[in-house]
Every structure is written in C-alpha cells, then in structure tokens.
C-alpha cells in the first residue's frame, strides 16, 4: 500500500510542478506529451509496486535480432576455427 501511495504522490507532485507552467505558456502539445509520458511512467511504477511482472525490452530485442546475429556469426566464422 505504501509503495502505491508513494508512486501516486510523486506523480501528483510532478504534475503540480510542471503542468501549470506549460498551460500558462500555452504549450498544449508539450502538455499533452507530458501527460501521456507521466501516465505511462506512473502505470509502470504502479505495476512494479504491486510486483506485476514487467517485460524486459532486451528480451524483445534478443527475440528480434537473435536469428540474424546467429546467421552473421556463422558467416563470419573462420574456416579452421573451432566453435560451438
């Protein structure tokens, strides 16, 4: 419960500090992007606070680029090289 309150209070403080200045200077696009990123970050923080398993971006990259890396390794391997 305390980690959830901590994440929400931090998000509220960030919102109260940043949003009025953006609104006053009429930077509505920046305010929209700020709100989207704050919402995503708060959601990720809440998910981590309740021990929800978050995916690791490196796992996705390994899934996408792993086969190409293995193929490149086979191409670049020297003929007499022992490898495994």
Biopython code that builds the backbone (N, CA, C, O; Angstrom):
import numpy as np
from Bio.PDB.StructureBuilder import StructureBuilder

atoms = [
    (1, "UNK", "N", (0.816, -1.192, 0.000)),
    (1, "UNK", "CA", (0.000, 0.000, 0.000)),
    (1, "UNK", "C", (0.860, 1.257, 0.000)),
    (1, "UNK", "O", (0.551, 2.217, -0.705)),
    (2, "UNK", "N", (1.940, 1.263, 0.785)),
    (2, "UNK", "CA", (2.800, 2.439, 0.860)),
    (2, "UNK", "C", (3.518, 2.719, -0.453)),
    (2, "UNK", "O", (3.623, 3.878, -0.854)),
    (3, "UNK", "N", (4.023, 1.674, -1.142)),
    (3, "UNK", "CA", (4.651, 1.980, -2.442)),
    (3, "UNK", "C", (3.670, 2.588, -3.447)),
    (3, "UNK", "O", (4.049, 3.456, -4.234)),
    (4, "UNK", "N", (2.436, 2.145, -3.426)),
    (4, "UNK", "CA", (1.432, 2.688, -4.339)),
    (4, "UNK", "C", (1.185, 4.155, -4.023)),
    (4, "UNK", "O", (1.131, 4.990, -4.926)),
    (5, "UNK", "N", (1.034, 4.466, -2.746)),
    (5, "UNK", "CA", (0.842, 5.862, -2.349)),
    (5, "UNK", "C", (2.061, 6.715, -2.690)),
    (5, "UNK", "O", (1.920, 7.881, -3.058)),
    (6, "UNK", "N", (3.250, 6.141, -2.568)),
    (6, "UNK", "CA", (4.463, 6.866, -2.918)),
    (6, "UNK", "C", (4.521, 7.202, -4.400)),
    (6, "UNK", "O", (4.872, 8.321, -4.777)),
    (7, "UNK", "N", (4.177, 6.231, -5.240)),
    (7, "UNK", "CA", (4.189, 6.466, -6.685)),
    (7, "UNK", "C", (3.148, 7.512, -7.056)),
    (7, "UNK", "O", (3.431, 8.428, -7.828)),
    (8, "UNK", "N", (1.949, 7.378, -6.511)),
    (8, "UNK", "CA", (0.888, 8.329, -6.830)),
    (8, "UNK", "C", (1.199, 9.736, -6.322)),
    (8, "UNK", "O", (0.912, 10.721, -7.002)),
    (9, "UNK", "N", (1.779, 9.828, -5.139)),
    (9, "UNK", "CA", (2.104, 11.158, -4.614)),
    (9, "UNK", "C", (3.248, 11.791, -5.409)),
    (9, "UNK", "O", (3.242, 13.002, -5.634)),
    (10, "UNK", "N", (4.222, 10.994, -5.834)),
    (10, "UNK", "CA", (5.303, 11.535, -6.661)),
    (10, "UNK", "C", (4.760, 12.034, -7.996)),
    (10, "UNK", "O", (5.156, 13.097, -8.475)),
    (11, "UNK", "N", (3.852, 11.265, -8.595)),
    (11, "UNK", "CA", (3.249, 11.681, -9.866)),
    (11, "UNK", "C", (2.436, 12.959, -9.681)),
    (11, "UNK", "O", (2.470, 13.846, -10.535)),
    (12, "UNK", "N", (1.715, 13.056, -8.581)),
    (12, "UNK", "CA", (0.914, 14.254, -8.320)),
    (12, "UNK", "C", (1.810, 15.476, -8.117)),
    (12, "UNK", "O", (1.499, 16.562, -8.607)),
    (13, "UNK", "N", (2.909, 15.305, -7.403)),
    (13, "UNK", "CA", (3.832, 16.430, -7.195)),
    (13, "UNK", "C", (4.466, 16.879, -8.509)),
    (13, "UNK", "O", (4.606, 18.076, -8.758)),
    (14, "UNK", "N", (4.845, 15.921, -9.342)),
    (14, "UNK", "CA", (5.423, 16.257, -10.644)),
    (14, "UNK", "C", (4.393, 16.999, -11.487)),
    (14, "UNK", "O", (4.714, 17.991, -12.141)),
    (15, "UNK", "N", (3.161, 16.518, -11.468)),
    (15, "UNK", "CA", (2.096, 17.162, -12.232)),
    (15, "UNK", "C", (1.847, 18.589, -11.739)),
    (15, "UNK", "O", (1.711, 19.512, -12.542)),
    (16, "UNK", "N", (1.789, 18.763, -10.439)),
    (16, "UNK", "CA", (1.536, 20.091, -9.881)),
    (16, "UNK", "C", (2.687, 21.059, -10.137)),
    (16, "UNK", "O", (2.480, 22.271, -10.194)),
    (17, "UNK", "N", (3.889, 20.530, -10.289)),
    (17, "UNK", "CA", (5.052, 21.385, -10.521)),
    (17, "UNK", "C", (5.176, 21.781, -11.996)),
    (17, "UNK", "O", (5.496, 22.929, -12.304)),
    (18, "UNK", "N", (4.924, 20.839, -12.902)),
    (18, "UNK", "CA", (5.192, 21.072, -14.321)),
    (18, "UNK", "C", (3.994, 21.600, -15.112)),
    (18, "UNK", "O", (4.158, 22.488, -15.949)),
    (19, "UNK", "N", (2.810, 21.079, -14.866)),
    (19, "UNK", "CA", (1.652, 21.372, -15.714)),
    (19, "UNK", "C", (1.239, 22.857, -15.720)),
    (19, "UNK", "O", (0.944, 23.378, -16.795)),
    (20, "UNK", "N", (1.205, 23.550, -14.603)),
    (20, "UNK", "CA", (0.755, 24.949, -14.665)),
    (20, "UNK", "C", (1.619, 25.835, -15.559)),
    (20, "UNK", "O", (1.099, 26.692, -16.273)),
    (21, "UNK", "N", (2.923, 25.633, -15.524)),
    (21, "UNK", "CA", (3.806, 26.434, -16.368)),
    (21, "UNK", "C", (3.581, 26.165, -17.849)),
    (21, "UNK", "O", (3.587, 27.089, -18.664)),
    (22, "UNK", "N", (3.383, 24.902, -18.192)),
    (22, "UNK", "CA", (3.116, 24.567, -19.587)),
    (22, "UNK", "C", (1.780, 25.147, -20.046)),
    (22, "UNK", "O", (1.651, 25.626, -21.173)),
    (23, "UNK", "N", (0.810, 25.097, -19.173)),
    (23, "UNK", "CA", (-0.518, 25.615, -19.519)),
    (23, "UNK", "C", (-0.509, 27.141, -19.637)),
    (23, "UNK", "O", (-1.126, 27.710, -20.537)),
    (24, "UNK", "N", (0.202, 27.789, -18.712)),
    (24, "UNK", "CA", (0.276, 29.245, -18.726)),
    (24, "UNK", "C", (0.966, 29.759, -19.985)),
    (24, "UNK", "O", (0.577, 30.787, -20.539)),
    (25, "UNK", "N", (1.991, 29.039, -20.432)),
    (25, "UNK", "CA", (2.710, 29.476, -21.626)),
    (25, "UNK", "C", (2.082, 28.925, -22.910)),
    (25, "UNK", "O", (2.643, 29.071, -23.996)),
    (26, "UNK", "N", (0.929, 28.299, -22.776)),
    (26, "UNK", "CA", (0.134, 27.785, -23.901)),
    (26, "UNK", "C", (0.903, 26.777, -24.752)),
    (26, "UNK", "O", (0.820, 26.797, -25.980)),
    (27, "UNK", "N", (1.633, 25.918, -24.105)),
    (27, "UNK", "CA", (2.341, 24.837, -24.795)),
    (27, "UNK", "C", (1.507, 23.566, -24.673)),
    (27, "UNK", "O", (1.846, 22.645, -23.930)),
    (28, "UNK", "N", (0.422, 23.545, -25.412)),
    (28, "UNK", "CA", (-0.548, 22.458, -25.255)),
    (28, "UNK", "C", (-0.029, 21.127, -25.794)),
    (28, "UNK", "O", (-0.342, 20.075, -25.238)),
    (29, "UNK", "N", (0.749, 21.158, -26.855)),
    (29, "UNK", "CA", (1.307, 19.904, -27.377)),
    (29, "UNK", "C", (2.297, 19.303, -26.387)),
    (29, "UNK", "O", (2.286, 18.097, -26.142)),
    (30, "UNK", "N", (3.137, 20.135, -25.829)),
    (30, "UNK", "CA", (4.088, 19.646, -24.840)),
    (30, "UNK", "C", (3.364, 19.147, -23.597)),
    (30, "UNK", "O", (3.779, 18.162, -22.986)),
    (31, "UNK", "N", (2.293, 19.817, -23.228)),
    (31, "UNK", "CA", (1.494, 19.377, -22.083)),
    (31, "UNK", "C", (0.871, 18.016, -22.361)),
    (31, "UNK", "O", (0.833, 17.160, -21.477)),
    (32, "UNK", "N", (0.381, 17.807, -23.583)),
    (32, "UNK", "CA", (-0.218, 16.515, -23.934)),
    (32, "UNK", "C", (0.817, 15.402, -23.887)),
    (32, "UNK", "O", (0.550, 14.325, -23.355)),
    (33, "UNK", "N", (1.997, 15.656, -24.442)),
    (33, "UNK", "CA", (3.062, 14.646, -24.409)),
    (33, "UNK", "C", (3.503, 14.394, -22.967)),
    (33, "UNK", "O", (3.735, 13.249, -22.579)),
    (34, "UNK", "N", (3.616, 15.446, -22.187)),
    (34, "UNK", "CA", (3.985, 15.312, -20.783)),
    (34, "UNK", "C", (2.978, 14.443, -20.029)),
    (34, "UNK", "O", (3.366, 13.572, -19.250)),
    (35, "UNK", "N", (1.686, 14.681, -20.260)),
    (35, "UNK", "CA", (0.661, 13.907, -19.564)),
    (35, "UNK", "C", (0.681, 12.441, -19.986)),
    (35, "UNK", "O", (0.491, 11.549, -19.159)),
    (36, "UNK", "N", (0.911, 12.196, -21.267)),
    (36, "UNK", "CA", (0.985, 10.809, -21.746)),
    (36, "UNK", "C", (2.169, 10.092, -21.112)),
    (36, "UNK", "O", (2.029, 8.972, -20.619)),
    (37, "UNK", "N", (3.334, 10.735, -21.125)),
    (37, "UNK", "CA", (4.523, 10.104, -20.552)),
    (37, "UNK", "C", (4.405, 9.940, -19.035)),
    (37, "UNK", "O", (4.852, 8.937, -18.480)),
    (38, "UNK", "N", (3.809, 10.915, -18.375)),
    (38, "UNK", "CA", (3.613, 10.802, -16.930)),
    (38, "UNK", "C", (2.665, 9.649, -16.611)),
    (38, "UNK", "O", (2.883, 8.906, -15.655)),
    (39, "UNK", "N", (1.615, 9.505, -17.413)),
    (39, "UNK", "CA", (0.675, 8.407, -17.200)),
    (39, "UNK", "C", (1.346, 7.057, -17.419)),
    (39, "UNK", "O", (1.151, 6.129, -16.635)),
    (40, "UNK", "N", (2.143, 6.945, -18.492)),
    (40, "UNK", "CA", (2.852, 5.684, -18.747)),
    (40, "UNK", "C", (3.852, 5.367, -17.636)),
    (40, "UNK", "O", (3.951, 4.228, -17.180)),
    (41, "UNK", "N", (4.580, 6.379, -17.213)),
    (41, "UNK", "CA", (5.549, 6.168, -16.139)),
    (41, "UNK", "C", (4.889, 5.817, -14.820)),
    (41, "UNK", "O", (5.383, 4.972, -14.073)),
    (42, "UNK", "N", (3.767, 6.471, -14.537)),
    (42, "UNK", "CA", (3.038, 6.162, -13.302)),
    (42, "UNK", "C", (2.483, 4.746, -13.356)),
    (42, "UNK", "O", (2.523, 4.018, -12.364)),
    (43, "UNK", "N", (1.968, 4.359, -14.514)),
    (43, "UNK", "CA", (1.460, 2.992, -14.666)),
    (43, "UNK", "C", (2.553, 1.958, -14.479)),
    (43, "UNK", "O", (2.338, 0.936, -13.827)),
    (44, "UNK", "N", (3.723, 2.213, -15.047)),
    (44, "UNK", "CA", (4.842, 1.284, -14.878)),
    (44, "UNK", "C", (5.296, 1.241, -13.422)),
    (44, "UNK", "O", (5.632, 0.177, -12.901)),
    (45, "UNK", "N", (5.305, 2.399, -12.771)),
    (45, "UNK", "CA", (5.680, 2.435, -11.356)),
    (45, "UNK", "C", (4.687, 1.693, -10.480)),
    (45, "UNK", "O", (5.075, 0.995, -9.543)),
    (46, "UNK", "N", (3.404, 1.844, -10.786)),
    (46, "UNK", "CA", (2.381, 1.113, -10.027)),
    (46, "UNK", "C", (2.479, -0.388, -10.265)),
    (46, "UNK", "O", (2.321, -1.182, -9.338)),
    (47, "UNK", "N", (2.739, -0.772, -11.511)),
    (47, "UNK", "CA", (2.880, -2.199, -11.810)),
    (47, "UNK", "C", (4.064, -2.786, -11.054)),
    (47, "UNK", "O", (3.983, -3.899, -10.535)),
    (48, "UNK", "N", (5.148, -2.047, -10.992)),
    (48, "UNK", "CA", (6.311, -2.541, -10.253)),
    (48, "UNK", "C", (6.040, -2.542, -8.745)),
    (48, "UNK", "O", (6.545, -3.406, -8.028)),
    (49, "UNK", "N", (5.255, -1.592, -8.267)),
    (49, "UNK", "CA", (4.957, -1.516, -6.830)),
    (49, "UNK", "C", (4.127, -2.707, -6.366)),
    (49, "UNK", "O", (4.241, -3.120, -5.212)),
    (50, "UNK", "N", (3.292, -3.267, -7.243)),
    (50, "UNK", "CA", (2.474, -4.418, -6.859)),
    (50, "UNK", "C", (3.078, -5.724, -7.352)),
    (50, "UNK", "O", (2.405, -6.754, -7.381)),
    (51, "UNK", "N", (4.369, -5.677, -7.746)),
    (51, "UNK", "CA", (5.124, -6.858, -8.192)),
    (51, "UNK", "C", (4.514, -7.532, -9.407)),
    (51, "UNK", "O", (4.520, -8.759, -9.505)),
    (52, "UNK", "N", (3.985, -6.740, -10.334)),
    (52, "UNK", "CA", (3.493, -7.263, -11.601)),
    (52, "UNK", "C", (4.700, -7.502, -12.500)),
    (52, "UNK", "O", (5.553, -6.622, -12.618)),
    (53, "UNK", "N", (4.797, -8.666, -13.134)),
    (53, "UNK", "CA", (5.984, -8.934, -13.964)),
    (53, "UNK", "C", (5.996, -8.056, -15.216)),
    (53, "UNK", "O", (5.127, -8.173, -16.081)),
    (54, "UNK", "N", (6.982, -7.187, -15.296)),
    (54, "UNK", "CA", (7.110, -6.290, -16.441)),
    (54, "UNK", "C", (8.057, -6.915, -17.464)),
    (54, "UNK", "O", (9.077, -7.490, -17.087)),
    (55, "UNK", "N", (7.731, -6.809, -18.753)),
    (55, "UNK", "CA", (8.631, -7.356, -19.765)),
    (55, "UNK", "C", (9.898, -6.520, -19.883)),
    (55, "UNK", "O", (9.885, -5.306, -19.675)),
    (56, "UNK", "N", (10.976, -7.185, -20.215)),
    (56, "UNK", "CA", (12.253, -6.533, -20.368)),
    (56, "UNK", "C", (12.469, -6.203, -21.845)),
    (56, "UNK", "O", (12.394, -7.109, -22.675)),
    (57, "UNK", "N", (12.733, -4.957, -22.205)),
    (57, "UNK", "CA", (12.937, -4.619, -23.619)),
    (57, "UNK", "C", (14.089, -5.384, -24.268)),
    (57, "UNK", "O", (14.061, -5.625, -25.474)),
    (58, "UNK", "N", (15.098, -5.769, -23.490)),
    (58, "UNK", "CA", (16.209, -6.526, -24.057)),
    (58, "UNK", "C", (15.765, -7.906, -24.516)),
    (58, "UNK", "O", (16.336, -8.449, -25.463)),
    (59, "UNK", "N", (14.765, -8.485, -23.869)),
    (59, "UNK", "CA", (14.241, -9.774, -24.325)),
    (59, "UNK", "C", (13.607, -9.630, -25.702)),
    (59, "UNK", "O", (13.766, -10.511, -26.547)),
    (60, "UNK", "N", (12.901, -8.547, -25.938)),
    (60, "UNK", "CA", (12.284, -8.312, -27.250)),
    (60, "UNK", "C", (13.356, -8.128, -28.312)),
    (60, "UNK", "O", (13.238, -8.663, -29.414)),
    (61, "UNK", "N", (14.407, -7.369, -27.985)),
    (61, "UNK", "CA", (15.473, -7.148, -28.949)),
    (61, "UNK", "C", (16.198, -8.450, -29.268)),
    (61, "UNK", "O", (16.556, -8.695, -30.420)),
    (62, "UNK", "N", (16.414, -9.276, -28.268)),
    (62, "UNK", "CA", (17.065, -10.562, -28.493)),
    (62, "UNK", "C", (16.193, -11.458, -29.362)),
    (62, "UNK", "O", (16.710, -12.188, -30.207)),
    (63, "UNK", "N", (14.893, -11.413, -29.168)),
    (63, "UNK", "CA", (13.971, -12.199, -29.982)),
    (63, "UNK", "C", (14.003, -11.738, -31.435)),
    (63, "UNK", "O", (13.991, -12.556, -32.354)),
    (64, "UNK", "N", (14.044, -10.416, -31.637)),
    (64, "UNK", "CA", (14.040, -9.882, -32.995)),
    (64, "UNK", "C", (15.368, -10.074, -33.714)),
    (64, "UNK", "O", (15.394, -10.492, -34.872)),
    (65, "UNK", "N", (16.472, -9.770, -33.034)),
    (65, "UNK", "CA", (17.766, -9.751, -33.690)),
    (65, "UNK", "C", (18.601, -11.002, -33.445)),
    (65, "UNK", "O", (19.678, -11.131, -34.027)),
    (66, "UNK", "N", (18.151, -11.913, -32.617)),
    (66, "UNK", "CA", (18.907, -13.119, -32.318)),
    (66, "UNK", "C", (19.190, -13.981, -33.534)),
    (66, "UNK", "O", (20.345, -14.348, -33.752)),
    (67, "UNK", "N", (18.183, -14.325, -34.343)),
    (67, "UNK", "CA", (18.453, -15.144, -35.527)),
    (67, "UNK", "C", (19.425, -14.487, -36.510)),
    (67, "UNK", "O", (20.274, -15.167, -37.086)),
    (68, "UNK", "N", (19.310, -13.196, -36.704)),
    (68, "UNK", "CA", (20.230, -12.503, -37.611)),
    (68, "UNK", "C", (21.646, -12.527, -37.048)),
    (68, "UNK", "O", (22.606, -12.666, -37.807)),
    (69, "UNK", "N", (21.793, -12.393, -35.739)),
    (69, "UNK", "CA", (23.110, -12.453, -35.112)),
    (69, "UNK", "C", (23.735, -13.823, -35.237)),
    (69, "UNK", "O", (24.939, -13.938, -35.468)),
    (70, "UNK", "N", (22.934, -14.867, -35.087)),
    (70, "UNK", "CA", (23.463, -16.223, -35.242)),
    (70, "UNK", "C", (23.892, -16.480, -36.684)),
    (70, "UNK", "O", (24.930, -17.097, -36.925)),
    (71, "UNK", "N", (23.104, -16.012, -37.632)),
    (71, "UNK", "CA", (23.450, -16.184, -39.042)),
    (71, "UNK", "C", (24.728, -15.409, -39.374)),
    (71, "UNK", "O", (25.590, -15.922, -40.087)),
    (72, "UNK", "N", (24.857, -14.199, -38.874)),
    (72, "UNK", "CA", (26.047, -13.405, -39.102)),
    (72, "UNK", "C", (27.265, -14.056, -38.460)),
    (72, "UNK", "O", (28.359, -14.004, -39.020)),
    (73, "UNK", "N", (27.091, -14.656, -37.312)),
    (73, "UNK", "CA", (28.185, -15.355, -36.640)),
    (73, "UNK", "C", (28.675, -16.521, -37.488)),
    (73, "UNK", "O", (29.880, -16.750, -37.584)),
    (74, "UNK", "N", (27.756, -17.260, -38.106)),
    (74, "UNK", "CA", (28.146, -18.389, -38.963)),
    (74, "UNK", "C", (28.873, -17.905, -40.213)),
    (74, "UNK", "O", (29.811, -18.558, -40.671)),
    (75, "UNK", "N", (28.455, -16.770, -40.771)),
    (75, "UNK", "CA", (29.080, -16.237, -41.970)),
    (75, "UNK", "C", (30.498, -15.744, -41.660)),
    (75, "UNK", "O", (31.409, -15.941, -42.464)),
    (76, "UNK", "N", (30.688, -15.116, -40.523)),
    (76, "UNK", "CA", (31.969, -14.507, -40.190)),
    (76, "UNK", "C", (32.964, -15.472, -39.542)),
    (76, "UNK", "O", (34.126, -15.119, -39.343)),
    (77, "UNK", "N", (32.522, -16.675, -39.215)),
    (77, "UNK", "CA", (33.398, -17.639, -38.572)),
    (77, "UNK", "C", (34.480, -18.088, -39.556)),
    (77, "UNK", "O", (34.189, -18.360, -40.720)),
    (78, "UNK", "N", (35.724, -18.164, -39.089)),
    (78, "UNK", "CA", (36.837, -18.586, -39.935)),
    (78, "UNK", "C", (36.728, -20.084, -40.229)),
    (78, "UNK", "O", (36.215, -20.833, -39.397)),
    (79, "UNK", "N", (37.200, -20.535, -41.394)),
    (79, "UNK", "CA", (37.050, -21.948, -41.780)),
    (79, "UNK", "C", (37.661, -22.934, -40.800)),
    (79, "UNK", "O", (37.047, -23.962, -40.514)),
    (80, "UNK", "N", (38.852, -22.656, -40.275)),
    (80, "UNK", "CA", (39.510, -23.595, -39.381)),
    (80, "UNK", "C", (39.205, -23.376, -37.918)),
    (80, "UNK", "O", (39.778, -24.050, -37.062)),
    (81, "UNK", "N", (38.329, -22.461, -37.614)),
    (81, "UNK", "CA", (38.055, -22.102, -36.232)),
    (81, "UNK", "C", (37.157, -23.135, -35.562)),
    (81, "UNK", "O", (36.148, -23.569, -36.118)),
    (82, "UNK", "N", (37.550, -23.509, -34.366)),
    (82, "UNK", "CA", (36.689, -24.375, -33.575)),
    (82, "UNK", "C", (35.676, -23.520, -32.888)),
    (82, "UNK", "O", (36.013, -22.463, -32.354)),
    (83, "UNK", "N", (34.477, -23.938, -32.887)),
    (83, "UNK", "CA", (33.464, -23.113, -32.237)),
    (83, "UNK", "C", (32.285, -23.945, -31.838)),
    (83, "UNK", "O", (32.111, -25.085, -32.271)),
    (84, "UNK", "N", (31.500, -23.358, -31.020)),
    (84, "UNK", "CA", (30.352, -24.116, -30.597)),
    (84, "UNK", "C", (29.314, -23.263, -30.000)),
    (84, "UNK", "O", (28.267, -23.761, -29.587)),
]
sb = StructureBuilder()
sb.init_structure("model")
sb.init_model(0)
sb.init_chain("A")
sb.init_seg("    ")
for serial, (resi, resn, name, xyz) in enumerate(atoms, 1):
    if name == "N":
        sb.init_residue(resn, " ", resi, " ")
    sb.init_atom(name, np.array(xyz, "f"), 0.0, 1.0, " ", f" {name:<3s}", serial, name[0])
structure = sb.get_structure()
